[in-house]
Amino acid sequence: MMNIQEFTQEVCTEIAKVLGCEVQYKEVEKLNGAKHYGLIILEPGNNVAPTLYLEPFFDIYLYTKNWKDTVNQIIAAYQADSFPKRLDMGWFKDFEKVRELVFHKIVNFKANTALLEDIPYTRYLDFAIIYCVRYENDELGDGSILIHNSHLEMWGCTTQDLASLAEKNTPQLCPIAVSTMENILQECMADTEELPPVEETPVPMHVMTNKERVNGAITILYPDALKNFADRTHSDVVILPSSVHEVILLPLQEEEGFQELRNMVYEVNRSQLAREDFLSDNIYLYRRDTGSIEIV
């Protein structure tokens, strides 16, 4: 039985024959060393060639064992996509047009050492703060571009320049959102016919993210975000790294309970989280009196 790499390579060869154009095999490294496998179809006259990821089609092939039908489904998916044939990316070369769109997010440092060799970053605790450019396009939709070292050279700027811009831009581009865990669970179950009662816990958990709920763990570094929560609860704040997309906040009750919380975070990271969403196995404490975050 072929694996996903062999499947992708065979599909590239087959689709190149069917469409009569160049098709390239591509492995895309995501956060935390996760890989996705895809192909790029290079049609003459186009300057846009998005990556078509093949994991769902590999699952179809494993289930049906029908090679021809799987290939036809891949071609149909490519032809049905509405991406533009040509795209003007000249704006990205002009730093004056980019500067207000620079934002940052946090990832685990050790799990991304290979990626960090090619991109500007700032160390913070066991994290790396990395930088992106947000874009809005009528044809492509909304998205972001990860900033690489080569982009710094093109723009003639530094990592510190990016950090200063991102600190200002990110809370505006991605506004903070804080909600109780109970409310989050109610939203998740909103489509079910019967909602089971959600019990109130003695110490309510809150989820802090951004309004898009994407890469929202960076909100721990938003000005006054943790301070405001600590002031409302009149306590230091325990921070559980749920994923790169959000963190869970708890008013500090007893420091003796840290090990139980570590065990919970460790278990969730390995049983419920996609590899690219992993943030950390550590837990953190925001000290209300100093305004600092530390690993505990």
C-alpha positions as CSV (number, residue, x, y, z in Angstrom):
1,M,0.0,0.0,0.0
2,M,1.4,3.4,-1.0
3,N,1.9,6.1,1.6
4,I,0.9,9.7,1.3
5,Q,4.2,10.8,-0.2
6,E,4.0,8.1,-2.9
7,F,0.4,8.9,-3.6
8,T,1.1,12.6,-4.1
9,Q,4.0,11.9,-6.4
10,E,2.0,9.4,-8.5
11,V,-0.9,11.9,-8.7
12,C,1.4,14.6,-9.9
13,T,2.6,12.4,-12.7
14,E,-0.9,11.3,-13.7
15,I,-2.5,14.8,-13.7
16,A,0.4,16.2,-15.7
17,K,-0.4,13.7,-18.4
18,V,-4.2,14.4,-18.3
19,L,-3.9,18.2,-18.3
20,G,-0.8,18.5,-20.4
21,C,1.0,20.9,-18.2
22,E,3.6,20.9,-15.5
23,V,2.6,19.6,-12.1
24,Q,4.9,19.9,-9.1
25,Y,5.0,17.8,-5.9
26,K,5.1,19.9,-2.7
27,E,5.6,19.2,0.9
28,V,4.5,22.2,3.1
29,E,5.9,22.3,6.6
30,K,3.3,23.7,9.1
31,L,3.8,24.7,12.7
32,N,5.4,22.2,15.1
33,G,6.9,20.2,12.2
34,A,3.6,19.1,10.9
35,K,3.6,18.4,7.1
36,H,0.9,18.6,4.4
37,Y,1.3,17.1,1.0
38,G,0.1,18.7,-2.1
39,L,0.6,19.6,-5.7
40,I,0.9,22.8,-7.8
41,I,-0.5,22.9,-11.3
42,L,1.5,25.3,-13.4
43,E,-0.7,26.3,-16.4
44,P,1.0,28.5,-19.1
45,G,0.2,32.2,-18.7
46,N,-0.8,32.1,-15.0
47,N,1.3,33.6,-12.2
48,V,-1.0,32.2,-9.5
49,A,-0.7,28.5,-8.7
50,P,-2.2,27.6,-5.3
51,T,-1.2,24.4,-3.5
52,L,-3.9,21.7,-3.6
53,Y,-3.6,19.5,-0.5
54,L,-4.2,15.9,-1.1
55,E,-4.8,14.3,2.4
56,P,-8.6,14.1,1.9
57,F,-8.1,12.5,-1.5
58,F,-5.6,10.0,-0.1
59,D,-8.3,9.0,2.4
60,I,-10.8,8.6,-0.4
61,Y,-8.3,6.4,-2.3
62,L,-7.6,4.2,0.7
63,Y,-11.3,3.7,1.2
64,T,-12.4,3.1,-2.4
65,K,-9.2,1.7,-3.9
66,N,-10.3,3.4,-7.1
67,W,-7.3,5.2,-8.6
68,K,-9.0,6.7,-11.7
69,D,-12.0,8.1,-9.8
70,T,-9.7,9.6,-7.2
71,V,-7.6,11.4,-9.8
72,N,-10.7,12.6,-11.5
73,Q,-12.0,14.0,-8.2
74,I,-8.7,15.9,-7.7
75,I,-8.9,17.4,-11.2
76,A,-12.6,18.4,-10.7
77,A,-11.7,20.1,-7.4
78,Y,-8.9,22.0,-9.1
79,Q,-11.1,23.1,-12.0
80,A,-14.0,24.1,-9.7
81,D,-11.8,26.4,-7.6
82,S,-12.3,30.1,-8.3
83,F,-8.8,31.4,-7.7
84,P,-7.7,34.1,-10.2
85,K,-5.3,33.2,-13.0
86,R,-3.1,36.3,-12.4
87,L,-2.5,38.4,-9.3
88,D,-0.7,41.6,-8.7
89,M,1.5,41.3,-5.6
90,G,3.5,44.4,-6.2
91,W,2.1,46.0,-3.1
92,F,3.9,43.5,-0.9
93,K,7.3,44.9,-2.0
94,D,6.4,48.3,-0.7
95,F,7.0,48.4,3.0
96,E,4.9,51.6,3.3
97,K,1.9,49.6,2.1
98,V,2.8,46.7,4.4
99,R,3.6,48.3,7.7
100,E,0.0,48.8,8.9
101,L,-0.8,45.1,8.1
102,V,2.1,43.6,10.1
103,F,0.9,41.4,13.0
104,H,2.3,38.8,15.3
105,K,1.5,35.4,16.8
106,I,3.1,33.0,19.2
107,V,4.3,29.5,18.6
108,N,6.3,26.9,20.6
109,F,10.1,27.7,20.2
110,K,11.5,24.1,20.4
111,A,8.9,22.6,18.1
112,N,9.7,25.1,15.4
113,T,13.5,25.4,15.3
114,A,13.7,24.5,11.7
115,L,11.1,27.1,10.6
116,L,12.7,29.7,12.8
117,E,16.0,29.5,10.8
118,D,14.2,31.2,7.9
119,I,12.0,33.7,9.6
120,P,12.5,36.7,11.9
121,Y,11.3,36.0,15.5
122,T,11.5,37.2,19.1
123,R,12.0,34.8,22.0
124,Y,9.5,35.1,24.9
125,L,9.5,32.5,27.7
126,D,9.3,29.1,25.8
127,F,7.6,30.8,22.8
128,A,8.7,32.4,19.6
129,I,6.9,35.5,18.5
130,I,6.6,35.4,14.7
131,Y,5.4,38.0,12.2
132,C,3.0,38.0,9.3
133,V,1.3,40.4,6.9
134,R,-2.5,40.4,6.8
135,Y,-4.2,40.8,3.4
136,E,-7.7,41.2,2.1
137,N,-8.4,40.2,-1.5
138,D,-11.7,40.1,-3.4
139,E,-10.6,37.0,-5.3
140,L,-8.5,35.2,-2.8
141,G,-10.4,36.2,0.3
142,D,-8.7,37.1,3.6
143,G,-5.4,35.6,4.7
144,S,-1.9,36.2,5.8
145,I,1.7,35.9,4.6
146,L,4.4,34.7,6.9
147,I,7.3,37.1,6.9
148,H,10.7,35.5,6.0
149,N,14.3,36.9,6.4
150,S,14.4,37.6,2.7
151,H,11.4,40.0,3.1
152,L,13.4,41.9,5.7
153,E,16.2,42.3,3.2
154,M,13.8,43.4,0.5
155,W,12.2,46.0,2.8
156,G,15.4,47.1,4.5
157,C,13.9,46.8,8.0
158,T,14.7,44.8,11.2
159,T,13.0,42.4,13.5
160,Q,12.6,45.2,16.0
161,D,10.8,47.2,13.4
162,L,8.3,44.4,12.9
163,A,7.9,43.9,16.7
164,S,7.1,47.6,17.2
165,L,4.5,47.6,14.4
166,A,3.0,44.3,15.4
167,E,2.6,45.4,19.0
168,K,0.5,48.4,17.8
169,N,-1.3,46.7,14.9
170,T,-2.3,43.3,16.2
171,P,-4.9,44.4,18.9
172,Q,-6.5,46.6,16.2
173,L,-6.4,44.0,13.4
174,C,-7.4,41.1,15.7
175,P,-9.5,42.5,18.6
176,I,-9.5,40.6,21.9
177,A,-12.4,38.4,22.9
178,V,-12.9,36.9,26.4
179,S,-15.7,34.5,27.3
180,T,-16.5,32.0,30.0
181,M,-16.0,28.4,29.2
182,E,-19.7,27.8,29.8
183,N,-20.6,30.3,27.0
184,I,-18.1,28.7,24.6
185,L,-19.6,25.2,25.3
186,Q,-23.1,26.6,24.8
187,E,-22.1,28.1,21.4
188,C,-20.6,24.7,20.4
189,M,-23.8,22.9,21.2
190,A,-26.1,25.5,19.8
191,D,-27.1,23.3,16.8
192,T,-28.1,20.3,19.0
193,E,-31.8,19.7,19.7
194,E,-31.3,19.4,23.5
195,L,-28.7,21.3,25.4
196,P,-27.4,19.5,28.4
197,P,-27.1,21.7,31.5
198,V,-23.6,23.3,31.9
199,E,-22.6,23.2,35.5
200,E,-21.0,26.3,37.0
201,T,-17.6,25.5,38.4
202,P,-16.4,27.1,41.7
203,V,-13.7,28.8,39.8
204,P,-15.0,29.7,36.3
205,M,-12.7,29.2,33.4
206,H,-12.4,32.0,30.8
207,V,-11.2,31.6,27.2
208,M,-9.1,34.5,25.8
209,T,-8.6,34.7,22.1
210,N,-9.4,37.2,19.3
211,K,-12.7,37.7,17.6
212,E,-11.7,35.5,14.7
213,R,-10.5,32.7,17.2
214,V,-7.5,32.2,15.0
215,N,-3.9,32.6,16.4
216,G,-5.5,34.2,19.5
217,A,-3.0,33.0,22.1
218,I,-1.0,36.1,21.4
219,T,-3.6,38.1,23.3
220,I,-1.6,37.4,26.5
221,L,0.7,40.1,25.2
222,Y,-2.0,42.6,24.4
223,P,-1.6,45.8,26.6
224,D,-3.6,45.4,29.8
225,A,-5.4,42.2,28.7
226,L,-4.3,40.1,31.6
227,K,-4.2,43.1,34.0
228,N,-7.9,43.8,33.3
229,F,-8.8,40.2,34.0
230,A,-6.7,40.1,37.2
231,D,-8.3,43.3,38.4
232,R,-11.8,41.9,37.8
233,T,-11.0,38.7,39.7
234,H,-8.8,40.4,42.3
235,S,-6.1,37.7,41.9
236,D,-3.1,36.5,40.0
237,V,-4.0,34.6,36.9
238,V,-3.2,31.0,35.8
239,I,-2.7,30.7,32.1
240,L,-3.3,27.4,30.4
241,P,-2.1,27.2,26.8
242,S,-5.1,25.6,25.1
243,S,-3.6,26.0,21.6
244,V,-2.0,28.6,19.4
245,H,-5.6,29.9,18.9
246,E,-6.6,30.6,22.5
247,V,-5.6,30.4,26.2
248,I,-7.7,29.5,29.3
249,L,-7.6,31.9,32.2
250,L,-8.1,30.9,35.9
251,P,-8.0,33.1,38.9
252,L,-5.2,31.7,41.1
253,Q,-6.6,29.7,44.1
254,E,-3.9,27.4,45.4
255,E,-0.4,27.0,44.0
256,E,-0.4,23.4,45.1
257,G,-2.8,22.6,42.2
258,F,-0.3,23.4,39.5
259,Q,0.8,19.8,38.8
260,E,-2.8,18.7,38.2
261,L,-3.2,21.5,35.7
262,R,0.1,20.6,34.0
263,N,-1.2,17.0,33.7
264,M,-4.4,18.2,32.2
265,V,-2.7,20.4,29.6
266,Y,-0.3,17.6,28.7
267,E,-3.2,15.1,28.2
268,V,-5.3,17.5,26.1
269,N,-2.3,18.4,23.9
270,R,-1.8,14.7,23.0
271,S,-5.4,13.5,22.8
272,Q,-7.4,16.4,21.4
273,L,-5.1,18.8,19.6
274,A,-3.9,18.8,16.0
275,R,-0.1,18.8,15.8
276,E,0.1,22.3,14.2
277,D,-2.1,23.8,16.9
278,F,0.1,22.8,19.8
279,L,1.5,25.7,21.9
280,S,3.1,24.4,25.1
281,D,3.0,21.8,27.8
282,N,3.8,24.4,30.4
283,I,1.4,26.5,32.4
284,Y,2.0,30.1,33.3
285,L,1.2,32.6,36.0
286,Y,0.5,36.3,35.6
287,R,1.6,38.2,38.7
288,R,-0.8,41.0,39.4
289,D,1.6,43.0,41.5
290,T,4.4,43.0,38.9
291,G,2.5,42.6,35.6
292,S,4.8,39.8,34.6
293,I,4.2,36.3,33.2
294,E,6.3,33.3,34.4
295,I,6.4,29.6,33.8
296,V,5.3,27.7,36.9
